Amino acid sequence: MAHTPSEAQINRRGLLKLMLRMPTVRDRLQMLSANDDVLALCGAFEDASATLERLQRERTGVNLPAIVEYEELCRDIEREIMEICSHR
């Protein structure tokens, strides 16, 4: 039986991924992750990036629009995180 990660685990994975992708705001992001809204955004990034990775592995002509959509979603979340880190 597959283990389903908890929301806290998903949020933590997203936080770690974002910290690796954005080293310039790593410390600030770690501090701000104490805020539930920021942590939820990290979880949303984990969900979106995991889906993107799966779609890229399964790359077919049918899922190319979804790949583009999830790439854009990941970029949007990264931009929002950068904005939060620079303004709080």
N, CA, C and O atoms as CSV, one atom per row, in Angstrom:
chain,resi,resn,atom,element,x,y,z
A,1,MET,N,N,0.848,-1.191,0.000
A,1,MET,CA,C,0.000,0.000,0.000
A,1,MET,C,C,0.890,1.249,0.000
A,1,MET,O,O,1.817,1.354,0.803
A,2,ALA,N,N,0.608,2.181,-0.891
A,2,ALA,CA,C,1.399,3.405,-1.010
A,2,ALA,C,C,1.104,4.345,0.149
A,2,ALA,O,O,-0.036,4.482,0.592
A,3,HIS,N,N,2.152,4.980,0.621
A,3,HIS,CA,C,2.017,5.956,1.701
A,3,HIS,C,C,1.676,7.317,1.104
A,3,HIS,O,O,2.374,7.807,0.217
A,4,THR,N,N,0.613,7.912,1.588
A,4,THR,CA,C,0.221,9.240,1.139
A,4,THR,C,C,0.835,10.263,2.090
A,4,THR,O,O,0.580,10.227,3.293
A,5,PRO,N,N,1.642,11.173,1.552
A,5,PRO,CA,C,2.272,12.158,2.435
A,5,PRO,C,C,1.243,13.110,3.049
A,5,PRO,O,O,0.224,13.431,2.438
A,6,SER,N,N,1.534,13.543,4.253
A,6,SER,CA,C,0.649,14.491,4.934
A,6,SER,C,C,0.833,15.882,4.342
A,6,SER,O,O,1.796,16.146,3.622
A,7,GLU,N,N,-0.094,16.753,4.653
A,7,GLU,CA,C,0.003,18.144,4.187
A,7,GLU,C,C,1.300,18.774,4.685
A,7,GLU,O,O,1.969,19.498,3.948
A,8,ALA,N,N,1.653,18.494,5.943
A,8,ALA,CA,C,2.888,19.051,6.507
A,8,ALA,C,C,4.108,18.562,5.728
A,8,ALA,O,O,5.039,19.333,5.492
A,9,GLN,N,N,4.113,17.286,5.325
A,9,GLN,CA,C,5.231,16.746,4.554
A,9,GLN,C,C,5.299,17.389,3.168
A,9,GLN,O,O,6.381,17.713,2.679
A,10,ILE,N,N,4.157,17.567,2.552
A,10,ILE,CA,C,4.104,18.209,1.228
A,10,ILE,C,C,4.607,19.642,1.328
A,10,ILE,O,O,5.403,20.082,0.498
A,11,ASN,N,N,4.150,20.366,2.334
A,11,ASN,CA,C,4.587,21.749,2.526
A,11,ASN,C,C,6.098,21.811,2.739
A,11,ASN,O,O,6.770,22.681,2.187
A,12,ARG,N,N,6.626,20.894,3.534
A,12,ARG,CA,C,8.062,20.854,3.831
A,12,ARG,C,C,8.870,20.549,2.560
A,12,ARG,O,O,9.900,21.175,2.309
A,13,ARG,N,N,8.399,19.596,1.773
A,13,ARG,CA,C,9.093,19.280,0.515
A,13,ARG,C,C,9.119,20.486,-0.409
A,13,ARG,O,O,10.138,20.778,-1.036
A,14,GLY,N,N,7.990,21.186,-0.490
A,14,GLY,CA,C,7.931,22.384,-1.323
A,14,GLY,C,C,8.884,23.451,-0.833
A,14,GLY,O,O,9.559,24.105,-1.628
A,15,LEU,N,N,8.938,23.629,0.480
A,15,LEU,CA,C,9.855,24.600,1.065
A,15,LEU,C,C,11.292,24.252,0.695
A,15,LEU,O,O,12.058,25.120,0.276
A,16,LEU,N,N,11.651,22.996,0.848
A,16,LEU,CA,C,13.023,22.580,0.537
A,16,LEU,C,C,13.344,22.763,-0.946
A,16,LEU,O,O,14.438,23.207,-1.294
A,17,LYS,N,N,12.401,22.426,-1.811
A,17,LYS,CA,C,12.619,22.615,-3.254
A,17,LYS,C,C,12.833,24.093,-3.584
A,17,LYS,O,O,13.738,24.452,-4.337
A,18,LEU,N,N,11.987,24.934,-3.007
A,18,LEU,CA,C,12.099,26.369,-3.269
A,18,LEU,C,C,13.408,26.929,-2.724
A,18,LEU,O,O,14.029,27.784,-3.355
A,19,MET,N,N,13.827,26.455,-1.563
A,19,MET,CA,C,15.087,26.921,-0.985
A,19,MET,C,C,16.261,26.527,-1.885
A,19,MET,O,O,17.220,27.287,-2.018
A,20,LEU,N,N,16.193,25.356,-2.496
A,20,LEU,CA,C,17.249,24.932,-3.423
A,20,LEU,C,C,17.216,25.733,-4.713
A,20,LEU,O,O,18.263,26.066,-5.268
A,21,ARG,N,N,16.025,26.041,-5.189
A,21,ARG,CA,C,15.880,26.769,-6.458
A,21,ARG,C,C,16.192,28.260,-6.319
A,21,ARG,O,O,16.558,28.917,-7.293
A,22,MET,N,N,16.044,28.786,-5.102
A,22,MET,CA,C,16.219,30.225,-4.900
A,22,MET,C,C,17.182,30.495,-3.740
A,22,MET,O,O,16.762,30.958,-2.680
A,23,PRO,N,N,18.459,30.208,-3.936
A,23,PRO,CA,C,19.414,30.360,-2.828
A,23,PRO,C,C,19.541,31.790,-2.303
A,23,PRO,O,O,19.913,31.990,-1.147
A,24,THR,N,N,19.237,32.783,-3.136
A,24,THR,CA,C,19.385,34.175,-2.689
A,24,THR,C,C,18.374,34.558,-1.613
A,24,THR,O,O,18.611,35.493,-0.848
A,25,VAL,N,N,17.256,33.849,-1.546
A,25,VAL,CA,C,16.239,34.166,-0.525
A,25,VAL,C,C,16.035,33.000,0.452
A,25,VAL,O,O,15.065,32.983,1.211
A,26,ARG,N,N,16.944,32.037,0.429
A,26,ARG,CA,C,16.804,30.820,1.234
A,26,ARG,C,C,16.540,31.125,2.719
A,26,ARG,O,O,15.583,30.615,3.299
A,27,ASP,N,N,17.390,31.955,3.322
A,27,ASP,CA,C,17.237,32.244,4.750
A,27,ASP,C,C,15.920,32.964,5.033
A,27,ASP,O,O,15.214,32.645,5.989
A,28,ARG,N,N,15.610,33.929,4.192
A,28,ARG,CA,C,14.364,34.702,4.355
A,28,ARG,C,C,13.145,33.784,4.205
A,28,ARG,O,O,12.193,33.876,4.979
A,29,LEU,N,N,13.184,32.915,3.218
A,29,LEU,CA,C,12.080,31.995,2.987
A,29,LEU,C,C,11.905,31.047,4.168
A,29,LEU,O,O,10.781,30.764,4.583
A,30,GLN,N,N,12.999,30.568,4.696
A,30,GLN,CA,C,12.908,29.666,5.851
A,30,GLN,C,C,12.249,30.385,7.029
A,30,GLN,O,O,11.416,29.803,7.725
A,31,MET,N,N,12.618,31.636,7.251
A,31,MET,CA,C,11.990,32.413,8.327
A,31,MET,C,C,10.505,32.624,8.073
A,31,MET,O,O,9.682,32.437,8.969
A,32,LEU,N,N,10.166,33.012,6.850
A,32,LEU,CA,C,8.777,33.313,6.508
A,32,LEU,C,C,7.899,32.069,6.458
A,32,LEU,O,O,6.674,32.175,6.514
A,33,SER,N,N,8.506,30.898,6.355
A,33,SER,CA,C,7.719,29.666,6.277
A,33,SER,C,C,6.991,29.360,7.582
A,33,SER,O,O,6.166,28.448,7.628
A,34,ALA,N,N,7.285,30.104,8.631
A,34,ALA,CA,C,6.524,29.963,9.876
A,34,ALA,C,C,5.092,30.478,9.685
A,34,ALA,O,O,4.194,30.132,10.452
A,35,ASN,N,N,4.891,31.301,8.663
A,35,ASN,CA,C,3.565,31.814,8.321
A,35,ASN,C,C,2.810,30.737,7.532
A,35,ASN,O,O,3.316,30.218,6.538
A,36,ASP,N,N,1.603,30.411,7.982
A,36,ASP,CA,C,0.825,29.348,7.341
A,36,ASP,C,C,0.557,29.607,5.860
A,36,ASP,O,O,0.554,28.670,5.063
A,37,ASP,N,N,0.332,30.872,5.482
A,37,ASP,CA,C,0.061,31.190,4.077
A,37,ASP,C,C,1.285,30.916,3.206
A,37,ASP,O,O,1.159,30.388,2.102
A,38,VAL,N,N,2.458,31.272,3.698
A,38,VAL,CA,C,3.695,31.033,2.950
A,38,VAL,C,C,3.941,29.527,2.861
A,38,VAL,O,O,4.324,29.017,1.808
A,39,LEU,N,N,3.725,28.835,3.947
A,39,LEU,CA,C,3.931,27.388,3.952
A,39,LEU,C,C,2.958,26.691,3.000
A,39,LEU,O,O,3.335,25.733,2.325
A,40,ALA,N,N,1.724,27.157,2.941
A,40,ALA,CA,C,0.738,26.592,2.011
A,40,ALA,C,C,1.168,26.838,0.563
A,40,ALA,O,O,0.956,25.987,-0.301
A,41,LEU,N,N,1.764,27.987,0.302
A,41,LEU,CA,C,2.277,28.285,-1.035
A,41,LEU,C,C,3.421,27.326,-1.387
A,41,LEU,O,O,3.547,26.900,-2.535
A,42,CYS,N,N,4.236,26.998,-0.414
A,42,CYS,CA,C,5.304,26.012,-0.621
A,42,CYS,C,C,4.693,24.657,-0.973
A,42,CYS,O,O,5.198,23.952,-1.846
A,43,GLY,N,N,3.618,24.301,-0.297
A,43,GLY,CA,C,2.928,23.049,-0.591
A,43,GLY,C,C,2.340,23.048,-1.987
A,43,GLY,O,O,2.375,22.033,-2.682
A,44,ALA,N,N,1.797,24.187,-2.399
A,44,ALA,CA,C,1.256,24.309,-3.757
A,44,ALA,C,C,2.374,24.138,-4.787
A,44,ALA,O,O,2.172,23.536,-5.842
A,45,PHE,N,N,3.554,24.674,-4.468
A,45,PHE,CA,C,4.697,24.503,-5.368
A,45,PHE,C,C,5.092,23.034,-5.453
A,45,PHE,O,O,5.394,22.538,-6.538
A,46,GLU,N,N,5.093,22.342,-4.336
A,46,GLU,CA,C,5.416,20.910,-4.340
A,46,GLU,C,C,4.430,20.144,-5.218
A,46,GLU,O,O,4.835,19.327,-6.046
A,47,ASP,N,N,3.155,20.405,-5.040
A,47,ASP,CA,C,2.136,19.720,-5.852
A,47,ASP,C,C,2.345,19.997,-7.345
A,47,ASP,O,O,2.335,19.078,-8.165
A,48,ALA,N,N,2.531,21.267,-7.679
A,48,ALA,CA,C,2.680,21.653,-9.086
A,48,ALA,C,C,3.973,21.097,-9.680
A,48,ALA,O,O,3.968,20.594,-10.804
A,49,SER,N,N,5.067,21.181,-8.949
A,49,SER,CA,C,6.344,20.723,-9.502
A,49,SER,C,C,6.383,19.200,-9.610
A,49,SER,O,O,6.967,18.667,-10.554
A,50,ALA,N,N,5.771,18.492,-8.661
A,50,ALA,CA,C,5.712,17.032,-8.740
A,50,ALA,C,C,4.871,16.596,-9.941
A,50,ALA,O,O,5.224,15.647,-10.641
A,51,THR,N,N,3.764,17.290,-10.174
A,51,THR,CA,C,2.928,16.988,-11.334
A,51,THR,C,C,3.690,17.277,-12.620
A,51,THR,O,O,3.638,16.488,-13.564
A,52,LEU,N,N,4.395,18.401,-12.661
A,52,LEU,CA,C,5.192,18.757,-13.834
A,52,LEU,C,C,6.247,17.679,-14.112
A,52,LEU,O,O,6.419,17.258,-15.256
A,53,GLU,N,N,6.940,17.242,-13.082
A,53,GLU,CA,C,7.969,16.209,-13.252
A,53,GLU,C,C,7.350,14.921,-13.805
A,53,GLU,O,O,7.925,14.285,-14.688
A,54,ARG,N,N,6.195,14.545,-13.292
A,54,ARG,CA,C,5.519,13.335,-13.775
A,54,ARG,C,C,5.132,13.491,-15.247
A,54,ARG,O,O,5.357,12.587,-16.052
A,55,LEU,N,N,4.551,14.637,-15.590
A,55,LEU,CA,C,4.153,14.885,-16.978
A,55,LEU,C,C,5.360,14.870,-17.916
A,55,LEU,O,O,5.271,14.370,-19.037
A,56,GLN,N,N,6.470,15.410,-17.463
A,56,GLN,CA,C,7.667,15.440,-18.301
A,56,GLN,C,C,8.223,14.028,-18.515
A,56,GLN,O,O,8.721,13.713,-19.596
A,57,ARG,N,N,8.139,13.193,-17.499
A,57,ARG,CA,C,8.588,11.797,-17.645
A,57,ARG,C,C,7.713,11.035,-18.637
A,57,ARG,O,O,8.196,10.195,-19.396
A,58,GLU,N,N,6.419,11.345,-18.615
A,58,GLU,CA,C,5.446,10.652,-19.463
A,58,GLU,C,C,5.241,11.359,-20.800
A,58,GLU,O,O,4.318,11.023,-21.542
A,59,ARG,N,N,6.071,12.310,-21.105
A,59,ARG,CA,C,5.893,13.214,-22.250
A,59,ARG,C,C,5.233,12.540,-23.453
A,59,ARG,O,O,5.773,11.613,-24.056
A,60,THR,N,N,4.070,13.035,-23.766
A,60,THR,CA,C,3.347,12.615,-24.968
A,60,THR,C,C,2.800,13.877,-25.619
A,60,THR,O,O,2.742,14.932,-24.988
A,61,GLY,N,N,2.412,13.772,-26.839
A,61,GLY,CA,C,1.829,14.923,-27.518
A,61,GLY,C,C,0.569,15.408,-26.831
A,61,GLY,O,O,0.241,16.594,-26.878
A,62,VAL,N,N,-0.130,14.491,-26.196
A,62,VAL,CA,C,-1.391,14.822,-25.541
A,62,VAL,C,C,-1.164,15.705,-24.315
A,62,VAL,O,O,-1.961,16.602,-24.044
A,63,ASN,N,N,-0.080,15.456,-23.571
A,63,ASN,CA,C,0.092,16.219,-22.329
A,63,ASN,C,C,0.996,17.442,-22.455
A,63,ASN,O,O,1.295,18.086,-21.449
A,64,LEU,N,N,1.438,17.778,-23.672
A,64,LEU,CA,C,2.270,18.973,-23.841
A,64,LEU,C,C,1.585,20.257,-23.354
A,64,LEU,O,O,2.246,21.073,-22.712
A,65,PRO,N,N,0.296,20.472,-23.630
A,65,PRO,CA,C,-0.350,21.674,-23.084
A,65,PRO,C,C,-0.333,21.695,-21.548
A,65,PRO,O,O,-0.184,22.759,-20.946
A,66,ALA,N,N,-0.482,20.546,-20.927
A,66,ALA,CA,C,-0.456,20.485,-19.461
A,66,ALA,C,C,0.951,20.796,-18.947
A,66,ALA,O,O,1.103,21.457,-17.920
A,67,ILE,N,N,1.973,20.327,-19.651
A,67,ILE,CA,C,3.353,20.630,-19.254
A,67,ILE,C,C,3.577,22.135,-19.268
A,67,ILE,O,O,4.131,22.694,-18.322
A,68,VAL,N,N,3.151,22.784,-20.331
A,68,VAL,CA,C,3.298,24.238,-20.442
A,68,VAL,C,C,2.556,24.931,-19.306
A,68,VAL,O,O,3.072,25.870,-18.700
A,69,GLU,N,N,1.354,24.468,-19.023
A,69,GLU,CA,C,0.549,25.056,-17.952
A,69,GLU,C,C,1.232,24.904,-16.589
A,69,GLU,O,O,1.271,25.852,-15.805
A,70,TYR,N,N,1.765,23.723,-16.310
A,70,TYR,CA,C,2.415,23.508,-15.011
A,70,TYR,C,C,3.759,24.223,-14.912
A,70,TYR,O,O,4.158,24.628,-13.821
A,71,GLU,N,N,4.462,24.384,-16.028
A,71,GLU,CA,C,5.686,25.183,-16.013
A,71,GLU,C,C,5.361,26.622,-15.632
A,71,GLU,O,O,6.061,27.240,-14.830
A,72,GLU,N,N,4.302,27.135,-16.211
A,72,GLU,CA,C,3.872,28.505,-15.916
A,72,GLU,C,C,3.419,28.635,-14.458
A,72,GLU,O,O,3.738,29.620,-13.792
A,73,LEU,N,N,2.686,27.656,-13.975
A,73,LEU,CA,C,2.229,27.671,-12.582
A,73,LEU,C,C,3.426,27.680,-11.626
A,73,LEU,O,O,3.440,28.441,-10.659
A,74,CYS,N,N,4.423,26.840,-11.892
A,74,CYS,CA,C,5.617,26.816,-11.041
A,74,CYS,C,C,6.332,28.164,-11.062
A,74,CYS,O,O,6.754,28.660,-10.018
A,75,ARG,N,N,6.468,28.757,-12.247
A,75,ARG,CA,C,7.101,30.084,-12.342
A,75,ARG,C,C,6.305,31.138,-11.576
A,75,ARG,O,O,6.883,31.988,-10.898
A,76,ASP,N,N,4.976,31.078,-11.686
A,76,ASP,CA,C,4.128,32.041,-10.969
A,76,ASP,C,C,4.321,31.918,-9.458
A,76,ASP,O,O,4.424,32.927,-8.759
A,77,ILE,N,N,4.368,30.699,-8.961
A,77,ILE,CA,C,4.559,30.493,-7.514
A,77,ILE,C,C,5.943,30.985,-7.102
A,77,ILE,O,O,6.086,31.627,-6.062
A,78,GLU,N,N,6.960,30.692,-7.906
A,78,GLU,CA,C,8.311,31.173,-7.594
A,78,GLU,C,C,8.342,32.702,-7.545
A,78,GLU,O,O,8.951,33.290,-6.651
A,79,ARG,N,N,7.679,33.339,-8.515
A,79,ARG,CA,C,7.619,34.821,-8.523
A,79,ARG,C,C,6.938,35.340,-7.267
A,79,ARG,O,O,7.401,36.300,-6.651
A,80,GLU,N,N,5.835,34.700,-6.891
A,80,GLU,CA,C,5.111,35.131,-5.694
A,80,GLU,C,C,5.979,34.972,-4.449
A,80,GLU,O,O,5.986,35.844,-3.580
A,81,ILE,N,N,6.701,33.875,-4.360
A,81,ILE,CA,C,7.603,33.652,-3.222
A,81,ILE,C,C,8.687,34.727,-3.187
A,81,ILE,O,O,8.994,35.265,-2.123
A,82,MET,N,N,9.268,35.042,-4.350
A,82,MET,CA,C,10.297,36.085,-4.399
A,82,MET,C,C,9.740,37.429,-3.947
A,82,MET,O,O,10.402,38.180,-3.230
A,83,GLU,N,N,8.517,37.721,-4.375
A,83,GLU,CA,C,7.876,38.983,-3.989
A,83,GLU,C,C,7.645,39.013,-2.477
A,83,GLU,O,O,7.913,40.022,-1.824
A,84,ILE,N,N,7.157,37.928,-1.935
A,84,ILE,CA,C,6.913,37.848,-0.487
A,84,ILE,C,C,8.228,38.027,0.266
A,84,ILE,O,O,8.281,38.756,1.256
A,85,CYS,N,N,9.272,37.376,-0.188
A,85,CYS,CA,C,10.555,37.455,0.502
A,85,CYS,C,C,11.165,38.845,0.442
A,85,CYS,O,O,11.890,39.242,1.354
A,86,SER,N,N,10.884,39.580,-0.606
A,86,SER,CA,C,11.471,40.916,-0.726
A,86,SER,C,C,10.643,42.000,-0.047
A,86,SER,O,O,11.137,43.109,0.153
A,87,HIS,N,N,9.387,41.705,0.314
A,87,HIS,CA,C,8.528,42.732,0.893
A,87,HIS,C,C,8.172,42.527,2.355
A,87,HIS,O,O,7.596,43.427,2.967
A,88,ARG,N,N,8.485,41.407,2.924
A,88,ARG,CA,C,8.095,41.184,4.326
A,88,ARG,C,C,9.275,41.339,5.233
A,88,ARG,O,O,9.145,41.189,6.448
